[in-house]
Amino acid sequence: MPNPPQLRYPELLATVAAGTVLPAGQVRRVCNRVLLQSAELIQQDEGFTSRVLSFKAITRSDQRRFARLVRRLPPAQ
């Protein structure tokens, strides 16, 4: 299975801003907070589950931490 294309941070901000009525500064603050919370969960070896996204933190034998996406949002129809 090929890797999905990466979404860069400016693209994430533009996508979220286009789908909401929030001003760009507020979208940036919300995205920053969500990413910081996700990073904290990964550092604490915790996972996350919601209706649209689920990941679990994994520590490899070389002690690097990363998260694996467990479930993706189904494609929009």
N, C-alpha and C positions, 0 to 999 in steps of 0.2 A: 504494500500500500504506500503510495508516494506521500511525502510530507505535504501538508497544506501550506499555502503561501503564508509568509509572515505578515503580520499587521504591525506596522510601525506606529509609534505613539502619536505623531501628528495625524495619521490616518484614523486612528482610534478616536481621537478628539473630534475630527471632522465628521466621522460617522455618527457618533453620539449626538453631536450638536445638530446635525441635519435631521435626526429623528426626534428631536425635542424642541421645546420653545425656550429652553434655558439659554442665557447668555454664555458666550464662549468662556469667560472667566469662571463661571460657576461649573460648567462642564469640566473644565480643567481641574478644579478643586475636588469635585466628586471622583473623577477618574484617578487622581493622585491618591485620594484616601482609600479607594478600593484596592489599588495596587499595593499600597503600603500595608494594608490589612492582610492581603494575600501573602506578601513577603514575610510578615510576622508569623503567620500560620505555618509557612514552609520552614522557617527557622526554628519553630517550636515542634517540628515533626507532627503537625496537626493537619487534618484534611478539611475539606469544605464541601458541603452538598446543598444545592438549591434546586428549584424546579428546572432550571436551564443549564446548570453547570455543576460539575462535581470533579474534584481533584483530590489526590492523596499525596502526601509528602513522602519522599523516599530518601534514605541516606545510603549511598553506595559504600562499598568497601574502602574506597579512597577518601571517605568522609565528606564528599561533596553532597550537598542537599539539592534536590530538585523536586518538581511536582510533575505528576503524570495526570493528564486529562483522562478522566474516567468516562465521562458522558458529554456529548455535545448536543446543543440545541438542534432539533431537526430542521432541515432546510425550509425556508418560507415557501408557502405554496401560492 
